[in-house]
Amino acid sequence: MGSLSRSKGKRGELELSHELERVLGIEARRGQQFSGGDDSPDIVHSIPDVHIECKRVEMLRMTSALDQAVEDAGDKVPVVMHRKNNQPWLVTVRLDDVPRFAASIVSAVNMSVKTENRKPESEESDA
């Protein structure tokens, strides 16, 4: 993979992590991608039981991307999040995995809302 392609991939992962935070209100960040560190996910996030494969390319080979997500996901739901230049982010999930994916999204969003609504102890004792 060339340096331009790697750079675009890094930017895509950063962008996607910010979009997940914006849209879902969850914690997300780019995974630590070290040379030869294939065990690190593209996106580290607070969605339980979901593996996200991030693709920021003009010509996506969807079957290959989903195969990679399935291989890397283990017992988690494999998800491919992808976008082309000047296009919105899209999400691809196998139909059989949609119920589990949806439940995981709801769980993550609910946990995020509970965390936001929780006041620090110092604020509670001042009341």
Stockholm file with secondary structure:
# STOCKHOLM 1.0

chainA/1-127         MGSLSRSKGKRGELELSHELERVLGIEARRGQQFSGGDDSPDIVHSIPDVHIECKRVEMLRMTSALDQAVEDAGDKVPVVMHRKNNQPWLVTVRLDDVPRFAASIVSAVNMSVKTENRKPESEESDA
#=GR chainA/1-127 SS CCHHHHHHHHHHHHHHHHHHHHHHCCCEEECCCCTTCTTSCSEEESCTTEEEEEEECSSCCHHHHHHHHHHHHTTSEEEEEEECTTSCCEEEECGGGHHHHHHHHHHHHHHHHHHHHCCCHHHHHHC
#=GC SS_cons         CCHHHHHHHHHHHHHHHHHHHHHHCCCEEECCCCTTCTTSCSEEESCTTEEEEEEECSSCCHHHHHHHHHHHHTTSEEEEEEECTTSCCEEEECGGGHHHHHHHHHHHHHHHHHHHHCCCHHHHHHC
//
